[in-house]
Amino acid sequence: MKSLPTLIKLANQRVNNQRLRLAEFEKKNQELDHAMTALRGNLQFEADRARTDPMLGLQYGRYAQQVDIQIAGIMVKFEENKQRLVREQDRLATLFKDQKVLEVYKDQQQAKITKEQNDKQQKNMDELAARLKRKQASY
């Protein structure tokens, strides 16, 4: 079995790795959101241009369909990524709990060791006091 400090280091490493993974998913969500916003902005810009120029108006319909398909594809990716993000957040919460359990156990072990040391020191002091009292009584 691995030692407690090693288990704690592994738990810390897992938490840190999961945080990085979660940050990647959050970044991907932002990128997808920016892409959707840009496509919608381009669509609005082209719609405004199509209203003023009849030649562009003829091509606008096909362009709008293509952009709608792209936006729908990004929306699907966004929702998938959002679900993965929730799963990764749950996994991070589980890793935090595991890490906390190890840390609490370590603290309990340390408290137990400290108590044993204090008890031993108290016993030694009691023995010393008893010897001194016996010595003083013999004089």
Phi, psi and chi 1 to 4 in degrees:
 res  aa     phi    psi   chi1   chi2   chi3   chi4
   1 MET       -  143.2 -176.0  174.1  161.0      -
   2 LYS   -75.1  153.3  -64.1 -177.1  179.8 -178.0
   3 SER   -72.4  157.2   68.6      -      -      -
   4 LEU   -58.4  -45.6 -173.9   59.2      -      -
   5 PRO   -59.9  -35.6  -25.2   34.2      -      -
   6 THR   -67.1  -42.4  -58.5      -      -      -
   7 LEU   -62.6  -38.4  -69.3  173.7      -      -
   8 ILE   -67.0  -41.6  -69.6  172.5      -      -
   9 LYS   -62.1  -42.4  -75.1  179.3 -173.9  176.0
  10 LEU   -62.6  -42.2  -73.9  172.0      -      -
  11 ALA   -63.1  -41.9      -      -      -      -
  12 ASN   -62.4  -41.7  -72.2  -20.8      -      -
  13 GLN   -64.9  -41.1 -175.2  177.1    5.5      -
  14 ARG   -62.4  -42.8  -74.4 -175.1 -169.3  125.0
  15 VAL   -62.6  -45.1  165.9      -      -      -
  16 ASN   -63.8  -42.8  -70.4  -22.2      -      -
  17 ASN   -62.8  -39.9  -71.2  -16.9      -      -
  18 GLN   -67.6  -36.6 -171.9   62.4   24.2      -
  19 ARG   -61.8  -42.6  -77.7 -179.4  178.0  160.2
  20 LEU   -63.0  -43.1  -68.7  173.5      -      -
  21 ARG   -62.4  -42.0 -171.2  171.7  165.1   88.6
  22 LEU   -63.8  -40.1 -163.1   58.1      -      -
  23 ALA   -62.6  -37.2      -      -      -      -
  24 GLU   -63.2  -42.9  -70.8  172.9    9.4      -
  25 PHE   -65.5  -39.7  -77.9  109.7      -      -
  26 GLU   -65.2  -40.0  -70.6  171.7  -12.9      -
  27 LYS   -63.9  -42.0 -177.7  179.1  177.4 -174.7
  28 LYS   -61.6  -40.9 -178.5   70.9  173.5  172.7
  29 ASN   -60.9  -42.4  -97.2    3.7      -      -
  30 GLN   -63.6  -42.3  -70.8  175.6  -11.4      -
  31 GLU   -62.3  -43.2  -70.5  170.4   -2.1      -
  32 LEU   -65.0  -40.1  -69.1  170.1      -      -
  33 ASP   -63.7  -42.6 -173.2   48.0      -      -
  34 HIS   -64.3  -39.4  -70.8  -48.8      -      -
  35 ALA   -63.4  -42.9      -      -      -      -
  36 MET   -64.1  -42.1  -82.1 -167.5  -57.2      -
  37 THR   -63.0  -42.4  -58.1      -      -      -
  38 ALA   -64.5  -43.4      -      -      -      -
  39 LEU   -63.7  -41.8  -76.5  172.3      -      -
  40 ARG   -65.2  -38.8  -73.3 -177.6  178.3  140.5
  41 GLY   -64.4  -43.0      -      -      -      -
  42 ASN   -62.8  -40.8  -70.2  -14.8      -      -
  43 LEU   -62.3  -43.0 -172.6   61.7      -      -
  44 GLN   -65.6  -41.5 -176.1   60.7   43.4      -
  45 PHE   -61.0  -46.5  175.5   74.7      -      -
  46 GLU   -67.3  -33.3  -67.2  -60.7  -31.3      -
  47 ALA   -64.9  -42.3      -      -      -      -
  48 ASP   -63.5  -41.7  -67.0  -18.3      -      -
  49 ARG   -66.1  -38.1  -75.9 -175.2   55.1 -158.6
  50 ALA   -66.6  -29.8      -      -      -      -
  51 ARG   -69.2  -30.6  -77.7 -170.9 -155.0  107.9
  52 THR   -91.7  -25.4   59.1      -      -      -
  53 ASP  -121.3  113.2 -172.9  -10.5      -      -
  54 PRO   -60.5  -33.0  -12.7   17.9      -      -
  55 MET   -65.4  -40.0  -69.5  -58.5  -71.2      -
  56 LEU   -70.7  -29.2  -68.2  175.3      -      -
  57 GLY   -61.8  -34.1      -      -      -      -
  58 LEU   -67.8  -34.0  -63.2  173.5      -      -
  59 GLN   -89.2  -16.0  -62.5  172.0   -4.6      -
  60 TYR   -61.5  -38.2  174.9   74.1      -      -
  61 GLY   -57.1  -48.0      -      -      -      -
  62 ARG   -65.5  -41.7  -97.4 -173.1  -60.2  176.5
  63 TYR   -60.8  -44.7  172.5   76.3      -      -
  64 ALA   -62.6  -39.3      -      -      -      -
  65 GLN   -63.9  -43.5  -73.7  175.9  -20.0      -
  66 GLN   -63.8  -42.2  -69.8  173.6   -8.0      -
  67 VAL   -66.8  -39.6  170.3      -      -      -
  68 ASP   -61.6  -39.7  -75.4  -19.0      -      -
  69 ILE   -64.5  -43.0  -69.3  169.8      -      -
  70 GLN   -63.0  -43.8  -71.2  175.1  -12.4      -
  71 ILE   -62.9  -42.3  -71.2  173.9      -      -
  72 ALA   -62.0  -41.8      -      -      -      -
  73 GLY   -62.4  -41.7      -      -      -      -
  74 ILE   -67.0  -38.0  -69.3  173.6      -      -
  75 MET   -61.6  -41.4  -68.2  -80.7  -72.7      -
  76 VAL   -62.6  -46.9  167.8      -      -      -
  77 LYS   -61.6  -40.0  -71.7  178.6 -174.3  176.5
  78 PHE   -61.2  -46.3 -174.2   79.2      -      -
  79 GLU   -66.1  -41.0  -73.0  -57.8  -44.3      -
  80 GLU   -61.8  -45.0  -71.5  171.9   -5.6      -
  81 ASN   -65.3  -36.4 -162.9   58.3      -      -
  82 LYS   -63.6  -41.5 -168.1  174.0  173.5 -176.6
  83 GLN   -66.3  -41.0  -69.3  171.2   -0.8      -
  84 ARG   -64.4  -37.4  -70.8  167.2   72.5 -170.8
  85 LEU   -61.7  -42.9 -176.2   63.4      -      -
  86 VAL   -62.7  -43.6  169.0      -      -      -
  87 ARG   -62.2  -41.2  -75.0 -166.8  -56.1  -92.8
  88 GLU   -68.0  -34.9  -64.8  -60.8  -36.3      -
  89 GLN   -65.8  -40.3  -72.6  170.2  -24.6      -
  90 ASP   -63.4  -41.5  -69.5  -16.2      -      -
  91 ARG   -63.9  -40.4 -174.5  166.2  171.3   -0.5
  92 LEU   -62.7  -41.9 -179.9   61.1      -      -
  93 ALA   -62.1  -40.1      -      -      -      -
  94 THR   -64.6  -42.9  -59.0      -      -      -
  95 LEU   -64.5  -37.5  -70.4  173.0      -      -
  96 PHE   -62.1  -42.6  -92.0  130.1      -      -
  97 LYS   -62.1  -45.1  -72.9  177.3 -170.4  174.2
  98 ASP   -60.5  -43.5  -66.3  -14.0      -      -
  99 GLN   -62.0  -42.9  179.4 -174.0   28.0      -
 100 LYS   -64.3  -40.1 -172.5   65.4  176.1  172.0
 101 VAL   -59.1  -45.6  165.9      -      -      -
 102 LEU   -63.4  -41.7  -70.1  171.2      -      -
 103 GLU   -66.5  -39.4  -71.0  173.1   -6.1      -
 104 VAL   -65.2  -42.6  166.0      -      -      -
 105 TYR   -61.1  -42.9 -178.3   73.2      -      -
 106 LYS   -61.0  -45.0  177.2 -174.7  171.8 -169.7
 107 ASP   -61.7  -39.7  -68.6  -16.0      -      -
 108 GLN   -65.0  -42.0  -71.3  172.0  -14.3      -
 109 GLN   -63.4  -42.1  -68.4  -61.0  -46.6      -
 110 GLN   -64.7  -40.3 -171.4   61.9   38.1      -
 111 ALA   -65.0  -38.8      -      -      -      -
 112 LYS   -64.0  -44.6 -178.7  179.3  174.1 -176.6
 113 ILE   -63.1  -44.1  -70.3  168.6      -      -
 114 THR   -62.4  -42.2  -58.0      -      -      -
 115 LYS   -63.9  -43.1 -176.7  179.0 -179.6  -28.0
 116 GLU   -61.7  -42.3  -71.9  172.6   -2.8      -
 117 GLN   -63.9  -42.4  -71.2  172.9  -14.1      -
 118 ASN   -64.6  -41.3  -71.7  -17.8      -      -
 119 ASP   -63.4  -42.6  -70.3  -12.1      -      -
 120 LYS   -63.7  -43.6 -174.3  176.5  178.7 -179.5
 121 GLN   -63.7  -40.5 -174.2  178.4   14.2      -
 122 GLN   -64.6  -40.8 -175.5   63.7   42.5      -
 123 LYS   -62.6  -43.8 -178.1 -179.8  173.6 -174.3
 124 ASN   -62.4  -41.2  -71.0  -21.0      -      -
 125 MET   -66.7  -39.2  -69.7  176.6   71.9      -
 126 ASP   -63.7  -43.1  -70.5  -14.0      -      -
 127 GLU   -62.9  -43.0  -72.9  176.4    8.8      -
 128 LEU   -62.1  -43.0 -177.1   62.3      -      -
 129 ALA   -64.5  -39.3      -      -      -      -
 130 ALA   -65.9  -41.1      -      -      -      -
 131 ARG   -62.7  -44.8  -79.0 -172.3 -147.1  153.0
 132 LEU   -62.2  -38.7  -74.7  173.6      -      -
 133 LYS   -67.7  -40.8 -171.5  172.2 -175.6 -179.0
 134 ARG   -64.6  -40.1  -84.7 -171.9 -109.6  135.8
 135 LYS   -63.7  -44.5 -130.7 -179.7 -161.0 -176.9
 136 GLN   -66.9  -34.8  -72.1  175.8  -10.0      -
 137 ALA   -70.5  -28.1      -      -      -      -
 138 SER   -79.2  -16.1   65.6      -      -      -
 139 TYR   -82.8      -  -74.8  121.6      -      -
